């Protein structure tokens, strides 16, 4: 089977190996176990390989480089419009040769793939929509357009669209799906945590405005000022790192808040296992792996009600749902901290639910999708 991946993810090469964002590649390597030949259409950059990059694992794999595009400013729009014919031609040519077309959405390249796939109604196709599928979410026009094309069974034929969460009134090709991080063999009984003493918090995610890392720090800071013993470890990197470090320094929080930067999966896993709570107050999400991974080990997630997060946290029974407002968030968190039995029940419920979504189950489902079952 000739398997085509159309993606906006930035790719890198080193010693004949192809790298990209580790969580995405880790998932794709599972798909690639079941195919004979792979072609990737994606932008290529010359950046150095970093801690958050991983290489594809396949013996017959090629990368077709296309230019990256963007529409956030007038100059970028003009440059991108000139690039579109070349990109569309490359995608069309690759789709013509492929047996299975796989789109990674949402994204500008995924949008072009959505348009081109219309001309191949009889080919087997899948799309992974890794963003927020909530029909009522406020999103950019390009995201809503992609969702409309993928849901339109007249334009989009012979395709299964994998989305996060279960939503009402969806077309027959929309399939609720998930993302996994751990195997069945990694299941373990959660620690018996003491919620009356020192509390360990973790933040795992990019240090960007959309993840609201400052709010995570401010929540920990406010709890500390209330007299609670609190420690927050932050894992990730991004544009806000310097500003966050400056805030920590000016607020004299160095002893209770640490930014560790990008770390390996193993380092983060060990940090999660020792934590009481995970904070991720995002503006938007797809299936936030940081939450699912924390829940796997009985960590109670503190998160905003975006995308399928309320479903993941069983609307407050498996985690703590907060508003993106410090005072309102503190009110909910402090109320929850008053009942240690409820916290233990929440921890156990989180672990029991998340441990149903393992890589073993994920791989089984992927295999069925590849073979059209």
N, C-alpha and C positions, 0 to 999 in steps of 0.2 A: 504493500500500500504506500502510495506517495502522499505524504501528509504535509500540508501547507499551513504555516502560522503567519498571520498578518497582525503585526503589533506596533504600537507606538513606543514601546520600551526601548531605552537607549542601550545599545549593545557595544561590547568591547572585544578585542581579540588579543591573544597572547599565545605564542608558541603553537599556533594552529588550533587553539581552543577558543571557543566563543563563550563570552560571559555576558550576564545581565543581572538585574536585581534578583537577589537570592530567593526570596519567597516565591516569586513568579517562576524562576527557573526550576526550583525544587518541585513545584507542581507540574511543570511541563515535562520534566524528566519521567514522571509517572506515565503521562500520555505516550511518551516516545518509546516506552517499553513494548508497545503493541503495533508499531509501524515499521516499515522496511526502509523508507527513505524520507528525509525531512528537508524542507526548504523553509527558511525564515525570511520574511520581508520586514525589515525594520531599519531605523536610523543607526548608523555606526559613529561612535565618537572615539577620540584618541586618548581619553583619560586613563589614568593608572587604575589598575585593579584594586578595589578596596575591600574592606571587611564585609560589606553588604553585597558583594558580587559573588556569583557562583557560575560554574561552567556547565553547559549542556553535556549530557552523557548519551552519545549515539555514534555509531560507527559510520553512518552515511548521512552527514548533515552539511548543509551549505547555507550561507547567509547572502541574500541579495540586498545590497545596501541601497537605501533610498534616503533622500534628504529629509531632515525634520522640518516641520512646518508649524506656524503659529499665527494666531489672528488677534493678538492682544494689542497691537498698535498698527497705525497706518503703514509704516515701512515694512513691518512683518507681513501684513496682509498682501501688499504688492509683490513682495518676494515670493510668498507662498503661492500666489496665483500663477506665477510663471513656472513654479515647480510641479503644479498639479498634473499637467499632461504626462510628464515623465513618470510620476508615481502611479497614476492610473494605468498607464501602459504596462508598467512592471507588474502591478497587481493582476491585471487582466491576463497577461501572458502566463503568470504563475498559476492562476486559477484554472486555466485551460489545461495545464499539465497535471494538476493535482487530482487525486482520488477523493481526498477528504480536505475540505477547507475549514480552518479553525480561526475565528476572529477573536481578538482581545479587545474588549470594549469596557468603558467608553474611552474615546480618544480620537484625535483627528485622523490618524491612519485607520483606526477601526471604522470610522465613519465612511471613509473611502471604500474600505472593504465591504461595508454594508451595501453600498451602491453597486459595486461591481458584481457581488454575488447574485444579484437579481438576474444576471444574464446566464447563470448556470443553475437552472431550477432542478436538474436531475442529479446533481452531485450531492454526496453526503456532506452535510455541514453542521458545525457546532459553533456557538458563540458563548464566550464567558463574559458576562457583564459584571465586572468586578466593582461597580459603583452602587449607588443607592437606587434601587428599583421602585421605591415608594412612588406610586402614581401621583400623590399629592405634594411631593417634594418640590421646592423651588430650585430649579436647575437651569444652567445655560441652554440656550436654544439648540445647540449642537447635540447635547446629551438627550434632550427630549426628542429630537429628530431621529437619533439612533434608536431610541426605545420604540418610536412609532414604526420605523422600518422593520425592526426585528419582530415586532408584534403583529405586523401585517402579513397574514398568511397568503395573501394574493401575490405580494411582491417577494416575500421570503418563503421559499418552498424547501422542503426536505431538510429543515434545520431544527435542531433543538437548542434553545436559548437557556443557558444556566444562570439563574438569578438567586440572589440572597434573600431568604425570607419567603413567607407565603402571603400572597396578596389576592384579594378578591377580583373577580371579573377579568381574568387573564385568558388570552387565546391558548389554544391547545398545544402550541409549540413552546410555551414558557414552562420551564422545569425548575422548581425550587431546589437549590443545591447548597453546598457548604464548602469550606476549605478546612483541611486538617493539618496538624503539625506533628502529631505523635502516633506511634504504632500501638497496637494492642499490648505488646510486650512492655510498653512503658507505663502502663496503668499501675497506679499504686494508691493505697489508702491515704487520704489527705492527713496532714499533721493535725494533732489535737492542739489547736492554737489557743493561747490565752489572750483574751481581748480586754483584760482588765489592767494589763501592764503596758510595757513598751510596745508601740504599734509601728510595724514596718510597712511602708507604702512603696510601690514601684510605678514608674511611668515608662512605658515602652512605645516609642513612636518617633516620627520625625519632629524636630524642633521647629515647627512652622506654625503660622497663625491658625491654620485649619484644625490643628490638634489641641490648641489652647494649653500649651505647657505652662504658661504663667499662672493660669487658674489652678493647675495642679499644685504648683509651689505655694500659692496663696492659701489654698485649703490646708496644706500641711502647716504653714506658718500660723494660721489662725488657730488651729487645734493646739499647736505648741504654746501659743500665747494664752490659751485657756488653761494651761497647766498640764496638758497631756504630754507624755513622753512619745515623741514622734520622730521618725527618720524616713526621708524620701530619697530613693535612688532612681536616677533618670538615665535611661538608655536610649541613645539616638543622637542624631546630628541634624543640623539644618541652619537656616538663615538667622534664627533667633538665638543661637547659642551664646553669642557674645553679650547680647542684651540680658539674657537670663542669668548669666554669670555675674554681670554687673549688678543686677537686682539682688542676687544672693549675697554678694559682697556688701552692698550698701545697707542691706537689712540685717547684716550680721547672722546669716543663716548657714555659714560654712560647716558648722558642726552637725547640722541636721539635714542638709540637702546637698547631694553630690550629683554632678553630671558626668557620667562615665563615657559618653560618646558612643559610637557604633561598636558593638561587641559581638562575639561569635554566638551562635545559637546555644552552645553549651553553657557559656557564661550567663546568658540571660535566663536560661532554664533553671539554673541553680539559684539565681537571685529570686525568681518567681516562687520557687518552692519554699523559700524562707519568709515570704511576705505574708502579711495579713490582708492587705488591700491593694488593688490596682486601680489607678486613676487614668481615665481617658475620656475627657470631656470634649469630644470632637464636634466640629460644625457639621460634618458629613462623613459617612462611612459606607462601606459595602458590607462585607462580613469581617469585622475587625478581629484579626488573628490574635492581637494582643489581649483581647478580652477572652476569647475561647481558650488560649493557652493558659491564662491565669486561672480560669475556672477549672481546667483539667486537673490542677493540683489543689483545688479547694480554696483558691484565693477569691475573695469577694471583690467583684468589680464595681467601681463607682463610675457611672457613665451618663452621658446625656441621651435623651430619647430620640435618636436619629436612626434612620434606615430600619434594619431588622434587630437593632439592639434591644428594644423592649421585648421582642419575641425571645431572644437569646436569654435575657434575664427574667423571663416569665413575668414580665410586668411588675418586677420588684420582689419576687419570691426567691430568685436565684442571684440577686445583686441589688445594688442601690442606684436608682434612677434619680438624677438631679437636673435642676435648671442651670443654665450657664451664667448664674449669678451667685457671687460668693456667699452672701448672707442667706439666700434661699438654700443653697447647697449645704451650708453648715447646719442649718436647721434640720434638714433631713438626715444628715450623717450623725449628728449628735443624738437625735431621737433613736436612730438605729443602734448606736453604741450603748444605749441604756439597757438593752436586753441581750445578755451574753448567750442565752439559750437559743434565741432567734438567730443570732449570728452564726452559731455552730450549725444550726439547721440549714441556714442559707449556704454556708460553705459546703456542706455535704450534698445539698441539692445541686449546686453548681458543678461539683465534681462528677456526680452521677450523670448529669445531662451531657456535659462536654465529653466524657469518656465514651459516649456512644458514637462520636464523630471522629473516628481514628483514620489514619492513613490506609489501614487495611480495608475499611469500608469504602473509603474514597477511591482506592485503586480498583476495587471490584466494580464500582459504579462507572469509572472511567472506561474500563474494559468493555462494558456493555454499550457505552456510547460510541466507542471506536468501531465496534462491530455491528452497530445499528440494531441492537437488541432492545 
